Amino acid sequence: MKTIEDLGDLRGKRVLVRSDFNVPLDGTTITDDGRVRAALPTLTALLEAGARVVVTAHLGRPKGAPDEKYSLAPVATRLSELLGKPVALAQDTVGESAKETVAALQDGEIALLENIRFDARETSKDDAERGALADDLASLADAFVSDGFGVVHRKQASVYDVALKLPHAVGKLVLNEVESLKKATEDPQRPYVVVLGGSKVSDKLGVISNLLTKADRLVIGGGMLFTFLAAKGYSVGSSLLEQDQIDTVKGYLAQAEESGVEIVLPVDIRVAPEFKADAPASVVAADAIPDGQMGLDIGPESEKLFASKIVDAKTVVWNGPAGVFEFEAFASGTKAVAQALVDAGANGGFTIVGGGDSAAAVRTLGFDESTFGHISTGGGASLEFLEGKTLPGIAVLED
């Protein structure tokens, strides 16, 4: 893949950058600006090179039409603060405002186009429709830089099709993501441990199947663990359970035993009678969850067990919280997993926090991001990378 440096002298050139600014909002306040900060190295390099930078990105899932609650205005404000310079916000995606805003840029200045998903063509399954939007985007620029790792697994106009229309390069964020994740997929240092959490087994079927041929240990937490417990014949009370995945999970357990891959499950669970932050919590054995109680976190003995299975790893990938970390009473398991990754890193292991909720948890729980080897900005993209899938937004950059 070509890098920004391969694009040559960019002074005075209009460079379209696809960033990932899908940040969590409370009204118009950004509650986690990690993805905005992750975009800074690429944007700063382009601005310092004298480029006229045009950023396109999405936020949330608007229905292919303008929706004020998904406006990128809060992102423009935060990006301006972080860059220390004005960020002009176009009032549309590729319309008259976008054209006027881009035309007004001087060398070393930056503009942000409004949410690209306000245009239904962005996510269209029709190649011609996406191609038409890509033509409109390409008319605003002289070159394209792909720097939104969170969307490279999507065949979308601003991710895939526009790269076919312009000289293109990979941004610093995406390049760092790919190089870091390759350490976990191409001859990883061993022991190689993968920690999986999150709510559903079905979201991670492909990655579990692939990792059963690559990892030394799979450590299972989050809501998905209850389908594993059910597959072992345990009652899970009113915990989250995917009944239709129990047989699949039984197959995984058998496959792991045959191939010598260790699957680590919790031995105790923090439970509560309902899904509420102030619900009364108690700890029960993992094989004895009472009726009417739902598991919301791993228990204290499981925290010690998980840590012991992570701390000696030379490669660790973590994707998905161990419990409902947003509730203080059920954040302890996720905190223990994060600390175990920090300790593994201190012991010389390479640690990857696989985006999405795991990355948010690290920041919410107050961990120093520099104590992890790599914090991914793309949960779904990093999972598909680990699954061994071809990511359209990466493949299109490979000349």
Order of alpha helices (4+ residues) and beta strands (2+ residues): beta-beta-beta-alpha-alpha-beta-alpha-beta-alpha-beta-alpha-beta-beta-alpha-beta-alpha-beta-alpha-alpha-beta-beta-beta-beta-alpha-beta-alpha-beta-alpha-beta-alpha-alpha
